[in-house]
Amino acid sequence: MLPPIARRFVAGETPATALEHARECNSRNVKVILNLLGEHYDDPVEADDDARAYAALLADLADAGVDACISIKPTQIGLGVSEARFRDNLRGIVDVADEHDRFVWLDMEDHTTTDATLDAFEEFVEARGGGMGVCLQANLKRTRDDVERFADVPGKIRLVKGAYDEPPAIAHKGRERVNELYEEYLEYMFEAYDGGIAVGSHDPVMIDRARELHDTHGTPFEIQMLMGVREDAQTDLAREYEVWQYAPYGGKWLSYFYRRLMERKENAGFALRAVLGR
């Protein structure tokens, strides 16, 4: 049973509660990205089980008629076992997504998984001609090249600031520098991309900058925020823009809830204000 504070950030423990949450969001014109909680599996049975759970969820979404898609962590479906296991499970999920005309996101994890994740995304999204997205983290020093790499690739790119505690050799550490890079990458994407831009941020400054860039270039984009964080803003923005809420669900909610609060100070601040209703 989820405690009240966790219900603000986790869409229950079952597919049924996740679907109900998606319906409620859709009533406010907010679309939903559902993520079954789980990651860093080194047991192939766990990886295969969650891959099957995602395939079943895709069928449930189609039957329910909700405006929702899925987002998967690569280590959840086998990357911690082998790259071959990850790709095999991803292929099965993508086949079901094609059958039901549903979008599939790949989350980005720590830097040890970046190459495998991006290579798989590029291969699968080219084969599908779209229908998939992947996350890029502005704090990584490699991201400038990655943003340019995917300018002409079908699919979507979710740009986030980055929350993992990466080594200084590969990641920028200063908040001001990361903010500068995030804005720089946004500017490049709105200029060079035909669409497929997902602004993954709760930062009002970055969201406003994306709106300005959209007005200047006309490039389609969407805004993505977490469940439980600035939900009033999500509803307000959805009156004019495409807004997606990232909503996790499942029995492994405790570790997710703790990590989201601890990984960035601003997340904890947003969460506290959400709980206090301010």
C-alpha positions as CSV (number, residue, x, y, z in Angstrom):
1,M,0.0,0.0,0.0
2,L,1.4,3.4,-1.1
3,P,1.6,6.0,1.7
4,P,-0.1,9.3,0.9
5,I,3.1,11.2,0.2
6,A,4.2,8.5,-2.4
7,R,0.9,8.7,-4.2
8,R,1.8,12.2,-5.3
9,F,4.7,10.8,-7.3
10,V,3.9,7.2,-8.1
11,A,0.8,6.0,-10.1
12,G,0.1,3.0,-7.9
13,E,1.5,-0.4,-7.9
14,T,-0.5,-2.1,-10.7
15,P,-1.2,-1.6,-14.4
16,A,-4.8,-0.9,-13.4
17,T,-3.9,2.0,-11.2
18,A,-1.5,3.3,-13.8
19,L,-4.2,3.3,-16.4
20,E,-6.6,5.1,-14.1
21,H,-4.0,7.8,-13.5
22,A,-3.5,8.2,-17.3
23,R,-7.2,8.7,-17.7
24,E,-7.2,11.4,-15.0
25,C,-4.3,13.2,-16.7
26,N,-5.9,12.9,-20.1
27,S,-9.0,14.7,-18.7
28,R,-6.7,17.7,-18.2
29,N,-5.2,17.3,-21.7
30,V,-2.0,16.0,-20.2
31,K,-0.6,12.9,-21.9
32,V,1.3,10.2,-19.9
33,I,4.6,8.3,-20.2
34,L,4.3,5.2,-18.0
35,N,7.4,3.6,-16.5
36,L,7.3,0.3,-14.7
37,L,9.7,0.7,-11.8
38,G,12.8,-1.5,-11.9
39,E,16.4,-1.2,-13.0
40,H,20.0,-2.7,-12.8
41,Y,18.9,-6.3,-13.1
42,D,21.6,-8.9,-13.5
43,D,19.1,-11.7,-13.4
44,P,17.8,-12.6,-16.9
45,V,14.5,-13.9,-15.4
46,E,13.8,-10.4,-13.9
47,A,14.7,-8.7,-17.2
48,D,12.5,-11.0,-19.3
49,D,9.6,-10.7,-16.8
50,D,9.6,-6.9,-17.0
51,A,9.9,-7.0,-20.8
52,R,6.8,-9.1,-20.9
53,A,5.1,-6.7,-18.5
54,Y,5.8,-3.8,-20.8
55,A,4.4,-5.8,-23.8
56,A,1.2,-6.5,-21.8
57,L,1.0,-2.8,-20.7
58,L,1.1,-1.7,-24.4
59,A,-1.9,-3.9,-25.1
60,D,-3.7,-2.6,-22.1
61,L,-3.1,1.0,-23.2
62,A,-4.6,0.2,-26.6
63,D,-7.6,-1.5,-25.1
64,A,-8.2,1.4,-22.6
65,G,-7.9,4.0,-25.3
66,V,-5.8,6.4,-23.2
67,D,-3.3,8.8,-24.6
68,A,-0.1,7.2,-23.1
69,C,3.1,5.6,-24.1
70,I,5.9,3.8,-22.2
71,S,9.5,4.6,-21.1
72,I,12.0,1.8,-20.4
73,K,15.3,1.7,-18.6
74,P,17.8,-0.5,-20.6
75,T,19.2,-2.2,-17.5
76,Q,15.6,-3.2,-16.6
77,I,15.2,-5.3,-19.7
78,G,18.6,-7.0,-19.9
79,L,21.5,-4.6,-20.5
80,G,22.9,-5.6,-17.1
81,V,22.9,-9.2,-18.3
82,S,24.2,-8.6,-21.8
83,E,23.7,-6.2,-24.7
84,A,22.2,-9.1,-26.7
85,R,19.6,-9.7,-24.0
86,F,18.7,-6.0,-24.0
87,R,18.2,-5.8,-27.7
88,D,16.2,-9.1,-27.9
89,N,13.8,-7.8,-25.2
90,L,13.6,-4.4,-26.7
91,R,12.8,-5.9,-30.1
92,G,9.9,-7.8,-28.6
93,I,8.5,-4.7,-26.9
94,V,8.9,-2.6,-30.1
95,D,7.1,-5.3,-32.1
96,V,4.1,-5.1,-29.8
97,A,4.3,-1.3,-29.8
98,D,4.1,-1.4,-33.6
99,E,1.1,-3.6,-33.4
100,H,-0.7,-1.2,-31.2
101,D,0.7,2.1,-32.7
102,R,2.3,3.2,-29.4
103,F,5.5,5.2,-28.8
104,V,8.5,3.8,-26.9
105,W,11.0,5.9,-25.0
106,L,14.4,4.7,-23.8
107,D,15.5,6.3,-20.5
108,M,19.1,7.2,-20.0
109,E,21.0,5.8,-17.1
110,D,24.6,6.3,-15.9
111,H,27.4,6.8,-18.4
112,T,28.3,3.2,-18.5
113,T,25.1,2.5,-20.5
114,T,25.1,5.5,-22.8
115,D,26.8,4.0,-25.9
116,A,24.7,0.8,-25.8
117,T,21.5,2.8,-25.3
118,L,22.1,5.3,-28.1
119,D,23.3,2.6,-30.5
120,A,20.2,0.5,-29.9
121,F,18.0,3.5,-30.3
122,E,19.5,4.6,-33.5
123,E,19.3,1.1,-35.0
124,F,15.7,0.5,-33.9
125,V,14.3,3.9,-34.7
126,E,15.8,3.9,-38.2
127,A,14.3,0.5,-38.8
128,R,10.9,1.7,-37.6
129,G,11.1,5.1,-39.3
130,G,10.2,6.8,-36.0
131,G,8.0,5.8,-33.1
132,M,10.8,5.9,-30.5
133,G,12.6,8.4,-28.4
134,V,15.8,8.6,-26.2
135,C,17.0,10.8,-23.5
136,L,20.2,13.0,-23.6
137,Q,21.7,14.6,-20.6
138,A,23.1,18.1,-20.9
139,N,25.6,17.6,-18.1
140,L,27.6,15.0,-20.0
141,K,30.6,16.4,-22.0
142,R,29.8,14.1,-24.9
143,T,26.2,15.4,-25.4
144,R,27.1,18.2,-27.9
145,D,28.2,15.4,-30.3
146,D,25.1,13.3,-29.5
147,V,22.7,16.2,-30.1
148,E,24.2,16.7,-33.5
149,R,24.3,13.0,-34.2
150,F,20.5,12.6,-34.0
151,A,19.5,15.8,-35.8
152,D,18.5,13.8,-38.9
153,V,17.4,10.6,-37.2
154,P,13.6,9.9,-37.0
155,G,12.1,9.8,-33.5
156,K,12.4,12.1,-30.6
157,I,15.1,13.4,-28.2
158,R,14.3,14.2,-24.6
159,L,16.8,16.7,-23.3
160,V,17.3,16.8,-19.6
161,K,19.9,18.4,-17.4
162,G,21.1,15.1,-15.9
163,A,20.9,13.8,-12.4
164,Y,23.5,11.0,-12.1
165,D,26.6,11.7,-10.1
166,E,29.1,11.2,-12.9
167,P,32.9,11.7,-12.7
168,P,34.2,15.2,-13.4
169,A,36.2,13.8,-16.3
170,I,33.0,13.2,-18.3
171,A,30.5,15.5,-16.8
172,H,30.1,19.2,-16.0
173,K,29.4,19.8,-12.3
174,G,28.5,23.4,-12.0
175,R,24.8,24.2,-12.1
176,E,25.3,27.4,-14.1
177,R,27.4,25.6,-16.7
178,V,24.8,22.9,-17.1
179,N,22.1,25.5,-17.5
180,E,24.1,27.3,-20.1
181,L,24.6,24.0,-22.0
182,Y,21.0,23.0,-21.7
183,E,19.9,26.3,-23.3
184,E,22.6,26.0,-26.0
185,Y,21.5,22.5,-26.9
186,L,17.9,23.7,-27.0
187,E,18.8,26.5,-29.4
188,Y,20.6,24.0,-31.7
189,M,17.7,21.6,-31.7
190,F,15.1,24.2,-32.5
191,E,17.3,25.4,-35.4
192,A,18.5,22.0,-36.8
193,Y,15.7,19.6,-35.9
194,D,12.4,19.3,-37.9
195,G,10.6,18.2,-34.7
196,G,10.9,15.5,-32.1
197,I,12.1,17.8,-29.4
198,A,11.1,16.9,-25.8
199,V,11.9,19.5,-23.2
200,G,12.4,17.4,-20.1
201,S,12.6,20.0,-17.4
202,H,10.7,21.5,-14.5
203,D,12.7,24.7,-14.8
204,P,10.4,27.6,-15.8
205,V,13.4,29.4,-17.3
206,M,14.1,26.6,-19.7
207,I,10.5,26.0,-20.5
208,D,10.0,29.7,-21.3
209,R,13.1,29.6,-23.5
210,A,11.7,26.6,-25.4
211,R,8.5,28.6,-26.0
212,E,10.5,31.5,-27.3
213,L,12.5,29.3,-29.7
214,H,9.2,27.6,-30.9
215,D,7.8,31.1,-31.6
216,T,11.0,32.0,-33.5
217,H,11.5,28.8,-35.5
218,G,8.1,27.1,-35.5
219,T,9.7,23.8,-34.6
220,P,7.3,21.4,-33.0
221,F,8.1,20.4,-29.4
222,E,6.6,18.9,-26.3
223,I,7.2,19.5,-22.6
224,Q,7.8,16.6,-20.2
225,M,7.6,16.7,-16.4
226,L,7.4,14.2,-13.6
227,M,4.3,13.2,-11.8
228,G,3.8,15.1,-8.6
229,V,6.0,18.0,-9.7
230,R,4.5,21.3,-10.8
231,E,1.3,19.6,-11.8
232,D,-0.7,22.9,-11.9
233,A,1.9,24.2,-14.4
234,Q,1.5,21.0,-16.4
235,T,-2.3,21.6,-16.7
236,D,-1.8,25.3,-17.5
237,L,0.8,24.6,-20.2
238,A,-1.3,21.8,-21.7
239,R,-3.9,24.4,-22.7
240,E,-1.4,25.7,-25.3
241,Y,1.4,23.1,-25.7
242,E,1.8,19.3,-25.9
243,V,2.6,18.2,-22.3
244,W,3.5,14.7,-21.2
245,Q,3.8,13.6,-17.6
246,Y,6.3,10.9,-16.7
247,A,4.5,8.6,-14.3
248,P,6.2,5.6,-12.7
249,Y,4.2,2.8,-11.2
250,G,4.9,-0.7,-9.6
251,G,6.0,-2.4,-6.4
252,K,9.5,-1.0,-6.5
253,W,8.3,2.5,-5.6
254,L,10.3,3.1,-2.4
255,S,13.8,3.3,-4.0
256,Y,12.5,5.5,-6.9
257,F,10.8,7.9,-4.5
258,Y,13.9,8.3,-2.3
259,R,16.3,8.7,-5.3
260,R,14.1,11.3,-7.0
261,L,14.2,13.4,-3.8
262,M,17.8,13.0,-3.1
263,E,19.5,13.3,-6.5
264,R,18.8,17.0,-7.0
265,K,18.0,19.6,-4.4
266,E,15.4,21.3,-6.6
267,N,13.5,18.0,-6.8
268,A,13.3,17.9,-3.1
269,G,12.1,21.5,-3.0
270,F,9.4,20.9,-5.6
271,A,8.3,17.7,-3.8
272,L,8.0,19.5,-0.5
273,R,6.0,22.3,-2.0
274,A,3.8,19.8,-3.7
275,V,3.1,18.0,-0.5
276,L,2.4,21.2,1.3
277,G,0.1,22.3,-1.5
278,R,2.1,25.5,-2.2
